Amino acid sequence: MPAKAYEVRVEQLWIPDSLDGPDAADFLAAVEVGRKVRMQTWGSDDLAYAPLEKLLELADPYERQVILVAKVDNQIVGTVDIALPLADNLDLAEFTLDILPEFQGRGVGRQLLEAAEHLAREEGRRIILIDTNHPGATLADSKAGQLIPGTGMGFVPLNSREVEFAQHTGYTLQHIEQFSSCTLPLDSKLVAELQAEAEEANAGRYRLHHWTDRCPEQWLEAVAALENQAGEDGIPGADDGALVFDGGILREAEDVAIAQGRRTVVTAVEHIASGTLVGLTTISVLALRPDVVFQDDTVVLREHRGNKLGLLIKVANMERLTEQFPDARVLYTWNAPENRYLLTVNQQLGFTTAGVTGIWQKELPDFRPSVS
């Protein structure tokens, strides 16, 4: 028997000034849809936004977000978050599509996606990225079949509902990100062993520096250069027009993070002979959920690789994180399968694969507004 079709109404979500007023009801319901979807996918809501986190994130000077919702009988049953970069990648839009489990497979997602693509075309965006998420348990089924991206690295399961949806709506799998988690705090014996291994490799030629939230002035331009290096070493398919950092942009980014309630724990490494920073790693802590933390960029300049600096700075930063934020219980990270070195370091630190995220792309035809 075919699944019941619904009468679906798609509309733009009103963003309230606060969560306290009666006009916040739809916003709260939309955020709850995202939480329920992540509970279904990952078995926890660690990766879901709290309402205030989402509200704060919407005030981002580098990205405009528009949220469309699908309503059935005046109930929000699906959402699509449309992220429109404002400083770079001006032809790009990124969609995050969430449909309540009980309304999946009924055409709700297709209607939301079509509406989002129409909005993106009107905004002059022609390249659309969406993602599909696949827990580790779904990757172990040998009968499922595998869809491998153009990079040739990693796969998503062919029999996944999300994969079938992406293919049927005209999206092509571009690359895979491996999603991993690590329980905190690290075992003290493991820390001592890894620190000794890293220090033996770098033979006293490097010095560590730490800060939280704001980079010391003396390292500002050096950190901006390292962030640019991270962009150059980014995931396959990244746009060549990525944002170029300088000291001023880095300070603005710090202000945005602080305004959104995020704390940033940083460890950098200096090459003593030259007095220059040659690597850094950062971890983000959410103000409302300090128990769930996220690994951000880890970068080491090419000419200083091979000295186990990635291991050195990551161990040190995770230890510093535990000192400052003792409630942190789990650290999440995403890595391209091509980055074998960081994946090996993460394995040494105790990260385990939680699943994969597939990144899909579609190029929209040029939008020509009708002339009346």
VOPAGU-2260 file (C-alpha; in pm, 1 decimal, decimal comma):
REM VOPAGU-2260
SITE   aa  ch    i         X         Y         Z
SITE  MET   A    0       0,0       0,0       0,0
SITE  PRO   A    1     149,5     339,9     -95,3
SITE  ALA   A    2     244,5     576,4     185,0
SITE  LYS   A    3     -12,3     836,5     272,7
SITE  ALA   A    4      48,6    1171,5     105,0
SITE  TYR   A    5      11,8    1488,5     306,7
SITE  GLU   A    6    -104,8    1836,0     222,9
SITE  VAL   A    7     216,9    2025,1     290,6
SITE  ARG   A    8     258,5    2401,4     328,2
SITE  VAL   A    9     611,0    2540,2     294,2
SITE  GLU   A   10     688,7    2881,4     442,3
SITE  GLN   A   11     984,1    3082,8     568,4
SITE  LEU   A   12    1044,4    3057,6     941,6
SITE  TRP   A   13    1010,0    3376,3    1142,4
SITE  ILE   A   14    1322,2    3432,9    1354,8
SITE  PRO   A   15    1221,8    3576,7    1695,3
SITE  ASP   A   16    1422,3    3832,5    1889,9
SITE  SER   A   17    1416,2    3606,0    2196,3
SITE  LEU   A   18    1286,1    3265,7    2299,9
SITE  ASP   A   19    1045,2    3401,1    2561,0
SITE  GLY   A   20     767,1    3552,0    2351,2
SITE  PRO   A   21     470,3    3379,7    2186,9
SITE  ASP   A   22     624,5    3440,4    1843,2
SITE  ALA   A   23     905,2    3194,4    1930,5
SITE  ALA   A   24     680,7    2885,4    1919,3
SITE  ASP   A   25     752,8    2795,7    1555,9
SITE  PHE   A   26    1125,4    2856,9    1601,0
SITE  LEU   A   27    1133,7    2624,0    1901,3
SITE  ALA   A   28     937,5    2361,4    1709,2
SITE  ALA   A   29    1177,4    2385,1    1414,4
SITE  VAL   A   30    1481,6    2337,1    1638,6
SITE  GLU   A   31    1309,3    2037,7    1798,4
SITE  VAL   A   32    1269,4    1876,8    1454,3
SITE  GLY   A   33    1647,8    1889,7    1414,4
SITE  ARG   A   34    1699,1    1735,4    1758,3
SITE  LYS   A   35    1464,8    1445,1    1685,6
SITE  VAL   A   36    1631,4    1374,1    1351,6
SITE  ARG   A   37    1975,3    1359,1    1514,8
SITE  MET   A   38    1840,4    1132,5    1786,9
SITE  GLN   A   39    1714,0     901,8    1513,0
SITE  THR   A   40    2044,2     911,4    1322,4
SITE  TRP   A   41    2307,1     902,1    1597,6
SITE  GLY   A   42    2117,4     777,2    1902,0
SITE  SER   A   43    2188,4    1098,6    2094,5
SITE  ASP   A   44    2126,1    1470,5    2058,4
SITE  ASP   A   45    2492,4    1569,9    2104,2
SITE  LEU   A   46    2499,0    1711,8    1750,1
SITE  ALA   A   47    2167,9    1898,0    1781,7
SITE  TYR   A   48    2137,4    2270,0    1845,8
SITE  ALA   A   49    1984,8    2399,5    2165,1
SITE  PRO   A   50    1733,8    2675,1    2076,1
SITE  LEU   A   51    1949,4    2957,5    2212,6
SITE  GLU   A   52    2258,2    2824,2    2032,6
SITE  LYS   A   53    2069,3    2827,2    1704,8
SITE  LEU   A   54    1931,9    3175,9    1766,3
SITE  LEU   A   55    2280,3    3309,9    1839,5
SITE  GLU   A   56    2428,4    3138,2    1533,9
SITE  LEU   A   57    2186,9    3321,0    1304,4
SITE  ALA   A   58    2362,7    3651,0    1382,6
SITE  ASP   A   59    2670,3    3559,6    1176,7
SITE  PRO   A   60    2820,9    3843,1     966,0
SITE  TYR   A   61    2988,0    3592,3     731,6
SITE  GLU   A   62    2679,2    3388,9     651,4
SITE  ARG   A   63    2308,8    3456,3     610,0
SITE  GLN   A   64    2074,6    3176,9     705,5
SITE  VAL   A   65    1718,1    3134,4     584,0
SITE  ILE   A   66    1507,2    2853,8     728,1
SITE  LEU   A   67    1209,7    2709,6     544,1
SITE  VAL   A   68     963,2    2485,6     725,8
SITE  ALA   A   69     708,7    2232,2     605,9
SITE  LYS   A   70     378,8    2227,7     792,8
SITE  VAL   A   71     113,6    1955,6     795,8
SITE  ASP   A   72    -207,8    2051,7     978,3
SITE  ASN   A   73     -16,8    2355,0    1111,2
SITE  GLN   A   74     250,9    2130,4    1268,4
SITE  ILE   A   75     615,2    2177,7    1164,2
SITE  VAL   A   76     726,4    1839,3    1034,2
SITE  GLY   A   77    1036,7    1935,6     837,6
SITE  THR   A   78    1294,0    2211,6     799,3
SITE  VAL   A   79    1565,7    2314,3     557,4
SITE  ASP   A   80    1836,6    2550,9     677,1
SITE  ILE   A   81    1980,4    2746,4     383,2
SITE  ALA   A   82    2327,6    2889,4     452,7
SITE  LEU   A   83    2438,9    3164,3     213,6
SITE  PRO   A   84    2806,1    3266,1     251,8
SITE  LEU   A   85    2854,0    3644,2     241,0
SITE  ALA   A   86    3233,2    3684,4     231,8
SITE  ASP   A   87    3337,6    3413,0     -11,4
SITE  ASN   A   88    3187,8    3135,6    -225,2
SITE  LEU   A   89    2913,4    3373,1    -335,2
SITE  ASP   A   90    2771,6    3122,6    -583,1
SITE  LEU   A   91    2728,0    2858,4    -311,1
SITE  ALA   A   92    2436,8    2761,3     -84,5
SITE  GLU   A   93    2448,9    2484,0     174,9
SITE  PHE   A   94    2129,7    2306,2     278,2
SITE  THR   A   95    2060,6    2109,0     595,1
SITE  LEU   A   96    1736,9    1914,7     546,3
SITE  ASP   A   97    1554,7    1754,9     841,7
SITE  ILE   A   98    1224,6    1565,8     830,0
SITE  LEU   A   99    1056,2    1415,7    1137,1
SITE  PRO   A  100    1098,7    1036,7    1125,0
SITE  GLU   A  101     725,2     968,8    1107,8
SITE  PHE   A  102     687,9    1199,3     804,8
SITE  GLN   A  103     983,7    1067,1     604,5
SITE  GLY   A  104     915,3     903,5     269,1
SITE  ARG   A  105     595,3    1104,6     212,7
SITE  GLY   A  106     718,7    1374,2     -25,6
SITE  VAL   A  107     779,4    1636,2     245,0
SITE  GLY   A  108    1155,1    1645,9     186,8
SITE  ARG   A  109    1118,1    1681,6    -188,1
SITE  GLN   A  110     884,7    1979,5    -153,7
SITE  LEU   A  111    1115,9    2149,1      96,6
SITE  LEU   A  112    1419,7    2087,1    -122,4
SITE  GLU   A  113    1250,1    2227,0    -433,2
SITE  ALA   A  114    1150,7    2540,5    -241,4
SITE  ALA   A  115    1505,6    2580,7    -108,1
SITE  GLU   A  116    1656,4    2543,4    -455,3
SITE  HIS   A  117    1417,3    2805,7    -589,8
SITE  LEU   A  118    1518,9    3047,8    -313,0
SITE  ALA   A  119    1887,3    2979,0    -378,8
SITE  ARG   A  120    1846,7    3054,0    -750,6
SITE  GLU   A  121    1674,4    3382,2    -666,2
SITE  GLU   A  122    1974,2    3467,3    -446,8
SITE  GLY   A  123    2209,3    3404,6    -741,0
SITE  ARG   A  124    2345,9    3081,0    -597,9
SITE  ARG   A  125    2404,0    2804,0    -849,7
SITE  ILE   A  126    2604,2    2542,8    -655,3
SITE  ILE   A  127    2416,4    2358,7    -381,7
SITE  LEU   A  128    2570,8    2132,9    -117,4
SITE  ILE   A  129    2373,8    1893,7      98,8
SITE  ASP   A  130    2491,6    1619,6     331,9
SITE  THR   A  131    2377,6    1272,7     429,9
SITE  ASN   A  132    2473,6    1111,1     760,1
SITE  HIS   A  133    2543,8     743,8     812,9
SITE  PRO   A  134    2617,1     586,1    1155,3
SITE  GLY   A  135    2891,6     328,5    1178,4
SITE  ALA   A  136    2644,0      40,4    1214,3
SITE  THR   A  137    2503,6     111,4     866,6
SITE  LEU   A  138    2850,8      90,7     711,7
SITE  ALA   A  139    2915,4    -265,8     829,0
SITE  ASP   A  140    2637,2    -427,2     623,3
SITE  SER   A  141    2824,5    -602,4     341,5
SITE  LYS   A  142    2499,6    -658,6     149,4
SITE  ALA   A  143    2415,1    -290,1     135,8
SITE  GLY   A  144    2647,7    -201,1    -151,6
SITE  GLN   A  145    2872,0     103,7    -158,5
SITE  LEU   A  146    2863,3     433,5    -339,9
SITE  ILE   A  147    3217,0     571,8    -371,0
SITE  PRO   A  148    3272,6     944,9    -442,8
SITE  GLY   A  149    3488,0    1082,7    -723,1
SITE  THR   A  150    3781,2    1112,7    -482,8
SITE  GLY   A  151    3786,7     732,1    -460,0
SITE  MET   A  152    3807,0     752,1     -80,0
SITE  GLY   A  153    3532,6     633,4     154,5
SITE  PHE   A  154    3175,4     537,2      72,7
SITE  VAL   A  155    2811,3     571,1     173,0
SITE  PRO   A  156    2569,9     273,2     180,0
SITE  LEU   A  157    2370,4     244,5    -142,2
SITE  ASN   A  158    2054,8     121,1      28,0
SITE  SER   A  159    2032,8     426,7     255,8
SITE  ARG   A  160    1709,1     624,4     227,5
SITE  GLU   A  161    1910,5     947,3     237,4
SITE  VAL   A  162    2139,5     830,4     -44,5
SITE  GLU   A  163    1843,8     730,3    -261,0
SITE  PHE   A  164    1681,8    1068,8    -196,3
SITE  ALA   A  165    1997,8    1262,7    -289,4
SITE  GLN   A  166    2040,5    1065,3    -610,2
SITE  HIS   A  167    1674,6    1096,0    -712,2
SITE  THR   A  168    1684,0    1473,6    -664,5
SITE  GLY   A  169    1986,6    1517,1    -891,3
SITE  TYR   A  170    2277,1    1541,7    -645,5
SITE  THR   A  171    2619,8    1385,1    -701,7
SITE  LEU   A  172    2837,4    1250,1    -419,9
SITE  GLN   A  173    3151,3    1464,9    -404,1
SITE  HIS   A  174    3344,5    1341,5    -104,1
SITE  ILE   A  175    3323,6    1173,3     234,2
SITE  GLU   A  176    3404,6    1302,1     581,0
SITE  GLN   A  177    3482,7    1048,0     850,9
SITE  PHE   A  178    3302,5    1131,4    1175,5
SITE  SER   A  179    3480,5    1023,3    1494,8
SITE  SER   A  180    3442,1    1062,2    1869,1
SITE  CYS   A  181    3675,8    1043,2    2166,3
SITE  THR   A  182    3580,4     997,9    2531,1
SITE  LEU   A  183    3726,1    1254,9    2770,2
SITE  PRO   A  184    3935,7    1292,7    2974,6
SITE  LEU   A  185    4224,3    1105,4    2814,6
SITE  ASP   A  186    4390,2     830,4    3016,8
SITE  SER   A  187    4692,5     979,8    3195,6
SITE  LYS   A  188    4919,2     685,9    3104,9
SITE  LEU   A  189    4827,0     723,6    2736,8
SITE  VAL   A  190    4896,9    1098,0    2753,0
SITE  ALA   A  191    5243,2    1039,3    2899,7
SITE  GLU   A  192    5328,2     781,5    2632,2
SITE  LEU   A  193    5211,6    1000,4    2343,0
SITE  GLN   A  194    5384,3    1310,5    2478,0
SITE  ALA   A  195    5710,5    1117,1    2507,6
SITE  GLU   A  196    5674,6     985,8    2152,1
SITE  ALA   A  197    5609,4    1333,0    2010,7
SITE  GLU   A  198    5885,6    1501,8    2209,7
SITE  GLU   A  199    6140,0    1242,4    2101,4
SITE  ALA   A  200    6052,4    1309,3    1736,8
SITE  ASN   A  201    6081,2    1688,9    1757,7
SITE  ALA   A  202    6402,3    1674,7    1965,2
SITE  GLY   A  203    6351,4    2000,2    2155,9
SITE  ARG   A  204    6330,2    2213,3    1840,7
SITE  TYR   A  205    5978,0    2337,3    1912,7
SITE  ARG   A  206    5791,0    2521,8    2188,5
SITE  LEU   A  207    5417,9    2512,5    2268,8
SITE  HIS   A  208    5192,0    2814,0    2327,3
SITE  HIS   A  209    4835,2    2812,0    2458,9
SITE  TRP   A  210    4546,5    3057,3    2468,1
SITE  THR   A  211    4170,3    3062,2    2501,0
SITE  ASP   A  212    3928,1    3265,5    2285,8
SITE  ARG   A  213    4168,3    3539,9    2174,5
SITE  CYS   A  214    4502,3    3504,5    2002,5
SITE  PRO   A  215    4789,4    3702,1    2158,2
SITE  GLU   A  216    4874,4    4004,1    1945,0
SITE  GLN   A  217    5227,9    3881,6    1873,4
SITE  TRP   A  218    5095,1    3568,7    1697,6
SITE  LEU   A  219    4796,7    3722,2    1519,7
SITE  GLU   A  220    4930,9    3736,3    1163,6
SITE  ALA   A  221    5106,4    3401,4    1201,8
SITE  VAL   A  222    4779,7    3235,9    1305,4
SITE  ALA   A  223    4599,4    3400,0    1012,9
SITE  ALA   A  224    4862,1    3249,7     780,1
SITE  LEU   A  225    4811,8    2906,5     936,7
SITE  GLU   A  226    4433,6    2933,8     892,9
SITE  ASN   A  227    4491,2    3013,2     525,9
SITE  GLN   A  228    4712,7    2703,9     504,7
SITE  ALA   A  229    4429,4    2499,1     658,3
SITE  GLY   A  230    4201,1    2625,2     381,3
SITE  GLU   A  231    4451,9    2523,0     116,5
SITE  ASP   A  232    4481,2    2177,9     273,0
SITE  GLY   A  233    4103,4    2147,1     305,9
SITE  ILE   A  234    3864,8    1877,1     198,3
SITE  PRO   A  235    3846,5    1779,0    -168,8
SITE  GLY   A  236    3606,8    1990,9    -367,2
SITE  ALA   A  237    3659,1    2302,5    -157,8
SITE  ASP   A  238    3616,6    2620,4    -358,6
SITE  ASP   A  239    3932,7    2803,3    -459,3
SITE  GLY   A  240    3765,1    3128,0    -352,7
SITE  ALA   A  241    3775,6    3043,9      16,5
SITE  LEU   A  242    3800,1    3329,0     265,4
SITE  VAL   A  243    4156,3    3456,7     308,0
SITE  PHE   A  244    4239,5    3544,3     666,8
SITE  ASP   A  245    4442,2    3834,9     795,7
SITE  GLY   A  246    4476,6    3966,4    1150,6
SITE  GLY   A  247    4167,4    4187,4    1126,1
SITE  ILE   A  248    3945,2    3910,2     991,7
SITE  LEU   A  249    4074,2    3674,8    1261,1
SITE  ARG   A  250    3979,0    3925,4    1532,4
SITE  GLU   A  251    3631,3    3961,6    1380,1
SITE  ALA   A  252    3592,6    3582,6    1376,1
SITE  GLU   A  253    3690,2    3570,7    1743,9
SITE  ASP   A  254    3427,5    3834,9    1823,4
SITE  VAL   A  255    3161,7    3634,5    1637,6
SITE  ALA   A  256    3249,5    3315,7    1825,4
SITE  ILE   A  257    3233,9    3491,3    2162,1
SITE  ALA   A  258    2901,7    3658,8    2074,9
SITE  GLN   A  259    2761,5    3317,3    1983,1
SITE  GLY   A  260    2867,2    3174,7    2317,4
SITE  ARG   A  261    3152,6    2958,6    2189,9
SITE  ARG   A  262    3481,9    2917,9    2372,2
SITE  THR   A  263    3795,0    2830,8    2176,1
SITE  VAL   A  264    4090,9    2641,5    2323,1
SITE  VAL   A  265    4408,7    2673,8    2114,4
SITE  THR   A  266    4753,5    2518,9    2120,5
SITE  ALA   A  267    5015,0    2645,2    1874,7
SITE  VAL   A  268    5371,4    2531,7    1816,5
SITE  GLU   A  269    5670,9    2758,7    1754,8
SITE  HIS   A  270    5985,3    2660,8    1568,8
SITE  ILE   A  271    6241,7    2790,0    1817,2
SITE  ALA   A  272    6525,7    2853,8    1570,8
SITE  SER   A  273    6317,0    3079,0    1347,3
SITE  GLY   A  274    6075,3    3213,3    1609,6
SITE  THR   A  275    5775,4    3142,2    1386,9
SITE  LEU   A  276    5452,8    2953,5    1451,4
SITE  VAL   A  277    5439,9    2643,1    1233,6
SITE  GLY   A  278    5124,0    2467,7    1354,6
SITE  LEU   A  279    4811,0    2496,5    1564,1
SITE  THR   A  280    4500,3    2308,0    1669,9
SITE  THR   A  281    4169,8    2438,1    1809,3
SITE  ILE   A  282    3876,6    2294,5    2003,1
SITE  SER   A  283    3537,5    2466,5    2032,2
SITE  VAL   A  284    3327,6    2450,7    2349,1
SITE  LEU   A  285    2957,7    2535,3    2344,6
SITE  ALA   A  286    2847,0    2769,0    2621,7
SITE  LEU   A  287    2519,8    2588,1    2689,5
SITE  ARG   A  288    2660,1    2234,3    2661,1
SITE  PRO   A  289    3019,2    2227,3    2787,1
SITE  ASP   A  290    3007,0    1846,8    2797,6
SITE  VAL   A  291    3012,4    1822,2    2415,0
SITE  VAL   A  292    3315,1    1972,3    2238,6
SITE  PHE   A  293    3432,7    1983,9    1877,4
SITE  GLN   A  294    3775,7    1957,2    1719,3
SITE  ASP   A  295    3828,0    2230,5    1461,9
SITE  ASP   A  296    4132,6    2295,5    1243,6
SITE  THR   A  297    4461,6    2117,0    1296,1
SITE  VAL   A  298    4735,6    2238,1    1062,7
SITE  VAL   A  299    5114,1    2204,8    1044,1
SITE  LEU   A  300    5318,2    2383,5     777,2
SITE  ARG   A  301    5440,9    2140,9     513,0
SITE  GLU   A  302    5809,7    2201,5     575,4
SITE  HIS   A  303    5770,4    2101,3     942,2
SITE  ARG   A  304    5569,5    1784,7     891,1
SITE  GLY   A  305    5725,4    1451,5     986,5
SITE  ASN   A  306    5815,2    1567,4    1339,2
SITE  LYS   A  307    5493,0    1442,7    1503,5
SITE  LEU   A  308    5388,8    1801,7    1572,2
SITE  GLY   A  309    5024,6    1716,4    1501,7
SITE  LEU   A  310    5034,5    1457,5    1778,2
SITE  LEU   A  311    5221,5    1694,9    2010,2
SITE  ILE   A  312    4975,9    1983,2    1979,8
SITE  LYS   A  313    4661,3    1768,2    1985,6
SITE  VAL   A  314    4760,3    1585,2    2305,3
SITE  ALA   A  315    4853,4    1914,5    2471,0
SITE  ASN   A  316    4532,2    2086,8    2362,5
SITE  MET   A  317    4309,4    1801,6    2484,2
SITE  GLU   A  318    4485,0    1812,3    2820,1
SITE  ARG   A  319    4440,2    2190,2    2841,1
SITE  LEU   A  320    4072,9    2149,3    2747,0
SITE  THR   A  321    4017,5    1909,3    3037,0
SITE  GLU   A  322    4187,3    2151,5    3277,9
SITE  GLN   A  323    3970,0    2444,0    3170,5
SITE  PHE   A  324    3646,3    2259,1    3099,8
SITE  PRO   A  325    3635,1    1953,6    3326,7
SITE  ASP   A  326    3273,2    1878,4    3229,0
SITE  ALA   A  327    3377,1    1790,9    2871,6
SITE  ARG   A  328    3293,8    1422,0    2820,5
SITE  VAL   A  329    3318,3    1371,2    2443,2
SITE  LEU   A  330    3513,8    1529,9    2158,7
SITE  TYR   A  331    3381,9    1503,4    1801,7
SITE  THR   A  332    3572,7    1557,4    1480,6
SITE  TRP   A  333    3532,7    1521,8    1103,1
SITE  ASN   A  334    3821,8    1433,2     871,8
SITE  ALA   A  335    3861,3    1360,4     503,6
SITE  PRO   A  336    3969,5     996,3     447,4
SITE  GLU   A  337    4261,6    1135,6     243,1
SITE  ASN   A  338    4413,9    1286,5     558,2
SITE  ARG   A  339    4578,4     963,8     671,0
SITE  TYR   A  340    4817,1    1135,4     911,6
SITE  LEU   A  341    4547,6    1303,0    1120,5
SITE  LEU   A  342    4333,8     990,4    1115,6
SITE  THR   A  343    4631,3     795,9    1252,6
SITE  VAL   A  344    4691,5    1058,1    1522,5
SITE  ASN   A  345    4324,7    1048,0    1617,5
SITE  GLN   A  346    4337,8     670,4    1643,5
SITE  GLN   A  347    4636,9     697,3    1878,4
SITE  LEU   A  348    4438,0     941,3    2093,1
SITE  GLY   A  349    4147,0     697,6    2123,2
SITE  PHE   A  350    3906,2     831,9    1861,5
SITE  THR   A  351    3666,7     573,4    1720,1
SITE  THR   A  352    3468,1     601,0    1397,8
SITE  ALA   A  353    3107,8     700,0    1469,6
SITE  GLY   A  354    3003,8     713,0    1104,4
SITE  VAL   A  355    3048,5     912,5     786,5
SITE  THR   A  356    2898,0    1221,0     629,0
SITE  GLY   A  357    2851,6    1229,0     253,2
SITE  ILE   A  358    2880,9    1570,0      85,2
SITE  TRP   A  359    2664,7    1601,8    -227,3
SITE  GLN   A  360    2658,2    1872,4    -493,0
SITE  LYS   A  361    2415,0    1993,9    -754,8
SITE  GLU   A  362    2461,4    2275,2   -1004,2
SITE  LEU   A  363    2142,1    2469,8   -1066,7
SITE  PRO   A  364    2056,1    2615,8   -1406,5
SITE  ASP   A  365    2095,1    2992,2   -1437,5
SITE  PHE   A  366    1802,4    3180,2   -1288,2
SITE  ARG   A  367    1634,1    3429,3   -1517,3
SITE  PRO   A  368    1349,0    3615,6   -1351,2
SITE  SER   A  369    1031,9    3631,7   -1556,8
SITE  VAL   A  370     948,4    3961,3   -1725,3
SITE  SER   A  371     588,7    4069,8   -1691,7
